[in-house]
Amino acid sequence: MSYCLLQADSVAPGADQLKRAFKSLKTLTGADAVKLANDACGVLVKNLSHEDAGLLQRALQSEGVPTEIVEAGRLPRLPDAKNVRRMEFRPEALLVYDPLGRTVPVPWEHLALLSAGAVRHFDLSATRTEQSVTTFDPVRGMRTRIVTEVRHKVEDDSRLILDILVSGGSMRFQIEAGTFMFKYCFDRPELNLPQKLGLLIQMITRHTPQAVLNRGATALRDGALDNAAYASVAALFDESIWLLWRTAKKSDAPGGLPA
């Protein structure tokens, strides 16, 4: 049985705190600490035994970093994402269009989490070129042959993603800003993609004061793109899982609100 170590509050630990705490486990290194300090989004360490999780928890506590140990199987699971390219606003619901053009009305009160971010995206492209090369052979004389050259290029850029999760974790609608048709929500051609996604988040939150926003959604809403960057899609999704876990925990507490 494996366990995860989760942040108990919204303040992520720093690299120096993690380096000192990681000395408590032989399986973790200073390099792991640096990577985690850059990538940490709620779920700090996965696949720990209960004993190792306890050791690391106590080491982090001594660094002023409160954490919680959670059995991996008890963490919420993100539903499969339904890609969305078009939405419209209605007084009573968010109208979502599926790939076939059919509409799915989602009542505003059912929206639970807006999770957005600019995630790094790697793409490998290949360029193929051919050219004629003439050579001389003492036996066969002049010869012409075709030489093919293939060059590979790794492109590193970012893509903007917004996940909209319905309460209870039953549905997840995913928007990729580069392919989303913002014109059905507003007509602001002078805005760039981050500004358009930020405006969309603003418009949704006006109807959903109960929805939780992750770090990236908050940053995009406020026009602070630098704070919306994530090292990977996995880091963005880990934060969503962590926020769903925190929301469910608050709902289970005495006097908590239902999810």
MIGUNU-644140 format. One line per field, with one value per residue (C-alpha): residue number from 1; x, y, z; chain; residue in one letter. Coordinates in nm, 4 decimals. Layout:
N
i <- [NUM  ...]
xx <- [X  ...]
yy <- [Y  ...]
zz <- [Z  ...]
ch <- [A  ...]
aa <- [A  ...]
REM end
This chain:
259
i <- [1  2  3  4  5  6  7  8  9  10  11  12  13  14  15  16  17  18  19  20  21  22  23  24  25  26  27  28  29  30  31  32  33  34  35  36  37  38  39  40  41  42  43  44  45  46  47  48  49  50  51  52  53  54  55  56  57  58  59  60  61  62  63  64  65  66  67  68  69  70  71  72  73  74  75  76  77  78  79  80  81  82  83  84  85  86  87  88  89  90  91  92  93  94  95  96  97  98  99  100  101  102  103  104  105  106  107  108  109  110  111  112  113  114  115  116  117  118  119  120  121  122  123  124  125  126  127  128  129  130  131  132  133  134  135  136  137  138  139  140  141  142  143  144  145  146  147  148  149  150  151  152  153  154  155  156  157  158  159  160  161  162  163  164  165  166  167  168  169  170  171  172  173  174  175  176  177  178  179  180  181  182  183  184  185  186  187  188  189  190  191  192  193  194  195  196  197  198  199  200  201  202  203  204  205  206  207  208  209  210  211  212  213  214  215  216  217  218  219  220  221  222  223  224  225  226  227  228  229  230  231  232  233  234  235  236  237  238  239  240  241  242  243  244  245  246  247  248  249  250  251  252  253  254  255  256  257  258  259]
xx <- [0.0000  0.1432  0.0952  0.1244  0.2421  0.0223  0.0541  -0.1704  -0.2004  -0.1552  0.2068  0.4489  0.7821  1.1058  1.4036  1.6198  1.3431  1.2983  1.6719  1.7074  1.3922  1.4846  1.7959  1.5611  1.5135  1.7935  1.5760  1.5501  1.8284  1.9013  1.8249  1.4826  1.4259  1.5115  1.2820  0.9997  1.0405  0.9819  0.7033  0.5190  0.1465  -0.0163  0.0865  0.4469  0.5687  0.3993  0.4581  0.5870  0.5557  0.3676  0.6914  0.8796  0.5836  0.5895  0.9652  0.9384  0.6336  0.8195  1.1239  0.9087  0.7243  1.0592  1.1098  0.7762  0.5998  0.2771  0.1725  -0.0811  -0.0337  -0.3028  -0.3410  -0.3018  -0.6295  -0.8227  -0.7230  -0.9877  -0.9547  -0.9933  -1.2665  -1.1712  -1.1553  -1.4185  -1.2545  -1.4613  -1.4199  -1.7394  -1.9436  -2.2160  -2.3452  -2.7070  -2.8581  -2.9263  -2.6389  -2.3157  -2.4013  -2.1295  -2.1106  -1.9787  -1.7756  -2.1000  -2.2566  -2.4956  -2.5448  -2.4971  -2.6360  -2.4351  -2.6149  -2.3878  -2.4264  -2.2776  -1.9398  -1.6875  -1.3346  -1.1654  -0.8119  -0.5982  -0.2335  0.0313  0.1992  0.5197  0.4678  0.7369  0.6931  0.9362  0.9357  1.1385  1.2603  1.3579  1.5775  1.7120  1.9939  2.1887  2.5581  2.8009  3.1054  3.3867  3.4687  3.7889  3.6020  3.2511  3.3363  3.1067  2.8087  2.5114  2.3164  2.0455  2.1426  1.8635  1.9129  1.6647  1.6937  1.4967  1.3953  1.2525  1.0102  0.9483  0.6514  0.3539  -0.0135  -0.2933  -0.5420  -0.8585  -1.0347  -1.3900  -1.4930  -1.8491  -1.9281  -1.8949  -1.6161  -1.8614  -1.7471  -1.4448  -1.4622  -1.1248  -1.0461  -0.7238  -0.7048  -0.5353  -0.8377  -1.1246  -1.3789  -1.3938  -1.6198  -1.9273  -1.8549  -1.7203  -1.5812  -1.2424  -1.0010  -0.7487  -0.6727  -0.3999  -0.4696  -0.3786  -0.5941  -0.8846  -0.8630  -0.8362  -1.1493  -1.3344  -1.2418  -1.3611  -1.6963  -1.7439  -1.6568  -1.9203  -2.1786  -1.9997  -1.8853  -1.8708  -1.6157  -1.2577  -0.9802  -0.6346  -0.3194  -0.3155  -0.6802  -0.6372  -0.3270  -0.4915  -0.8030  -0.5832  -0.3635  -0.0500  0.0558  0.3977  0.2233  0.0210  0.3163  0.3398  0.6342  0.4075  0.0497  0.0977  0.1794  -0.1361  -0.3482  -0.1871  -0.2950  -0.6519  -0.6535  -0.5173  -0.7828  -1.0609  -0.9233  -0.9170  -1.2697  -1.4028  -1.2235  -1.3839  -1.7254  -1.6813  -1.5877  -1.8633  -2.0475  -1.8839  -2.0636  -2.1610  -1.9489]
yy <- [0.0000  0.3390  0.6768  1.0384  1.3394  1.6446  2.0098  2.0912  2.4561  2.6652  2.7676  2.5504  2.4591  2.6146  2.4308  2.4694  2.3344  2.0363  1.9658  1.9441  1.7349  1.4971  1.3908  1.1814  0.9364  0.7668  0.7477  1.1271  1.3635  1.7339  1.7311  1.5860  1.8725  2.1373  1.9765  1.9474  2.3111  2.4104  2.1614  2.1173  2.1797  2.0398  1.6761  1.6770  1.3160  1.0014  0.6263  0.6241  0.3499  0.4517  0.4426  0.6643  0.9016  0.9395  1.0078  1.2700  1.4269  1.4753  1.6152  1.8667  1.9576  2.0506  2.2828  2.4515  2.2698  2.0991  1.8008  1.5196  1.1531  1.0155  0.6667  0.6978  0.5176  0.7743  1.0695  1.1987  1.0960  1.3406  1.2336  1.2004  1.5428  1.6387  1.8764  2.1898  2.4442  2.6419  2.7656  3.0210  3.1991  3.1734  3.3265  2.9835  2.7761  2.7514  2.6079  2.3667  2.2342  1.8854  1.8010  1.7136  2.0518  1.9210  2.1371  2.0377  2.2934  2.3000  2.4913  2.7562  2.6211  2.2878  2.4301  2.3354  2.4040  2.6175  2.4938  2.6736  2.7056  2.7603  2.4215  2.3371  2.1448  1.9617  1.8743  1.6908  1.7924  1.6468  1.8183  1.5959  1.7285  1.5539  1.6607  1.5142  1.4400  1.3572  1.1421  0.9904  0.6205  0.5044  0.1942  0.3231  0.6852  0.9694  0.8680  1.0652  0.9608  1.1089  1.1921  1.2270  1.4269  1.4300  1.6956  1.6785  1.9823  1.9877  2.2743  2.3876  2.6162  2.6546  2.5905  2.7405  2.5002  2.5573  2.2682  2.3213  2.0559  1.9870  1.9238  1.5618  1.5085  1.3705  1.5756  1.7708  2.0090  2.1103  2.4172  2.4658  2.8396  2.7957  2.6171  2.7628  2.9863  3.2820  3.4781  3.2944  3.4324  3.7804  3.9755  4.1123  4.0561  4.3011  4.0666  3.8010  3.4391  3.4709  3.7848  3.6110  3.3112  3.5445  3.7309  3.4021  3.3006  3.6398  3.5942  3.2427  3.3408  3.6179  3.3403  3.0931  3.2560  2.9064  2.7690  2.7132  2.8593  2.7111  2.9236  2.9462  3.0440  3.3147  3.4491  3.4559  3.6210  3.8910  3.9348  3.7855  3.5303  3.4684  3.3140  3.0782  2.8693  2.4970  2.2696  2.0014  1.8950  1.6407  1.9220  2.1091  1.7973  1.7173  2.0598  1.9915  1.6601  1.8316  2.1052  1.8481  1.6586  1.9774  2.0705  1.7236  1.7338  2.0683  1.9337  1.6324  1.8530  1.9531  2.2516  2.2053  2.2839  2.0044  1.9644]
zz <- [0.0000  -0.0986  0.0632  -0.0432  0.1511  0.0939  0.1902  0.4843  0.3788  0.0657  0.1357  -0.0611  0.1060  -0.0190  -0.1657  0.1476  0.3710  0.1421  0.1165  0.4930  0.5324  0.2506  0.4419  0.6559  0.3653  0.1730  -0.1386  -0.1721  -0.2797  -0.2885  -0.6604  -0.5810  -0.3389  -0.5983  -0.8558  -0.6059  -0.5003  -0.8626  -0.9338  -0.6038  -0.6321  -0.3207  -0.3636  -0.2408  -0.2562  -0.3883  -0.3545  0.0022  0.2580  0.5697  0.7709  0.5236  0.4992  0.8777  0.8842  0.6120  0.7717  1.1009  0.9192  0.7310  1.0511  1.2074  0.9086  0.9742  0.6886  0.8018  0.5906  0.5903  0.5059  0.2778  0.1387  -0.2388  -0.3057  -0.1010  -0.3147  -0.5571  -0.9199  -1.2025  -1.4458  -1.8102  -1.9727  -2.2289  -2.4745  -2.5293  -2.8075  -2.7576  -2.4613  -2.4095  -2.1019  -1.9883  -1.6735  -1.5271  -1.6632  -1.8553  -2.1962  -2.3117  -2.6689  -2.7357  -3.0519  -3.2370  -3.1586  -2.8950  -2.5859  -2.2232  -1.9752  -1.6513  -1.3724  -1.2252  -0.8734  -0.9825  -1.0832  -0.8145  -0.9408  -1.2061  -1.2635  -1.5213  -1.6120  -1.8746  -1.9064  -2.0899  -2.4110  -2.6071  -2.9728  -3.2010  -3.5676  -3.8533  -4.1704  -4.4638  -4.7455  -5.0558  -5.2852  -5.5767  -5.5125  -5.7942  -5.7165  -5.9226  -5.9171  -6.1047  -6.2301  -6.2927  -6.3658  -6.2663  -6.0542  -5.9250  -5.6204  -5.4015  -5.0419  -4.7891  -4.4699  -4.1801  -3.9112  -3.5891  -3.3884  -3.0364  -2.9898  -2.6338  -2.5792  -2.3478  -2.3918  -2.1876  -2.0306  -1.8281  -1.6538  -1.5288  -1.2767  -1.1729  -0.8052  -0.7017  -0.9548  -1.2121  -1.5115  -1.6282  -1.9236  -2.0662  -2.2754  -2.4699  -2.5304  -2.8681  -3.0178  -2.8121  -2.9900  -2.7513  -2.9909  -2.8583  -2.5094  -2.5932  -2.8877  -2.7821  -3.0742  -2.9280  -2.6366  -2.6495  -2.5487  -2.1772  -2.1516  -2.3244  -2.0934  -1.7939  -1.9048  -1.9512  -1.5954  -1.4686  -1.6421  -1.5046  -1.1471  -1.1515  -1.1720  -0.9422  -0.6165  -0.4625  -0.7108  -0.5965  -0.8146  -0.8378  -0.8466  -1.2252  -1.2602  -0.9968  -1.1723  -1.5167  -1.3747  -1.2212  -1.5303  -1.3701  -1.6334  -1.4735  -1.1716  -1.3918  -1.5161  -1.4369  -1.5073  -1.6553  -1.7119  -1.4306  -1.1845  -1.2869  -1.2435  -0.9062  -0.7827  -0.8984  -0.7099  -0.3988  -0.4139  -0.4585  -0.1580  0.0548  -0.0534  0.0347  0.3692  0.4566  0.3572  0.5871  0.8822  1.1308  0.9920  0.6498  0.3286  0.0899  -0.2219]
ch <- [A  A  A  A  A  A  A  A  A  A  A  A  A  A  A  A  A  A  A  A  A  A  A  A  A  A  A  A  A  A  A  A  A  A  A  A  A  A  A  A  A  A  A  A  A  A  A  A  A  A  A  A  A  A  A  A  A  A  A  A  A  A  A  A  A  A  A  A  A  A  A  A  A  A  A  A  A  A  A  A  A  A  A  A  A  A  A  A  A  A  A  A  A  A  A  A  A  A  A  A  A  A  A  A  A  A  A  A  A  A  A  A  A  A  A  A  A  A  A  A  A  A  A  A  A  A  A  A  A  A  A  A  A  A  A  A  A  A  A  A  A  A  A  A  A  A  A  A  A  A  A  A  A  A  A  A  A  A  A  A  A  A  A  A  A  A  A  A  A  A  A  A  A  A  A  A  A  A  A  A  A  A  A  A  A  A  A  A  A  A  A  A  A  A  A  A  A  A  A  A  A  A  A  A  A  A  A  A  A  A  A  A  A  A  A  A  A  A  A  A  A  A  A  A  A  A  A  A  A  A  A  A  A  A  A  A  A  A  A  A  A  A  A  A  A  A  A  A  A  A  A  A  A  A  A  A  A  A  A]
aa <- [M  S  Y  C  L  L  Q  A  D  S  V  A  P  G  A  D  Q  L  K  R  A  F  K  S  L  K  T  L  T  G  A  D  A  V  K  L  A  N  D  A  C  G  V  L  V  K  N  L  S  H  E  D  A  G  L  L  Q  R  A  L  Q  S  E  G  V  P  T  E  I  V  E  A  G  R  L  P  R  L  P  D  A  K  N  V  R  R  M  E  F  R  P  E  A  L  L  V  Y  D  P  L  G  R  T  V  P  V  P  W  E  H  L  A  L  L  S  A  G  A  V  R  H  F  D  L  S  A  T  R  T  E  Q  S  V  T  T  F  D  P  V  R  G  M  R  T  R  I  V  T  E  V  R  H  K  V  E  D  D  S  R  L  I  L  D  I  L  V  S  G  G  S  M  R  F  Q  I  E  A  G  T  F  M  F  K  Y  C  F  D  R  P  E  L  N  L  P  Q  K  L  G  L  L  I  Q  M  I  T  R  H  T  P  Q  A  V  L  N  R  G  A  T  A  L  R  D  G  A  L  D  N  A  A  Y  A  S  V  A  A  L  F  D  E  S  I  W  L  L  W  R  T  A  K  K  S  D  A  P  G  G  L  P  A]
REM end
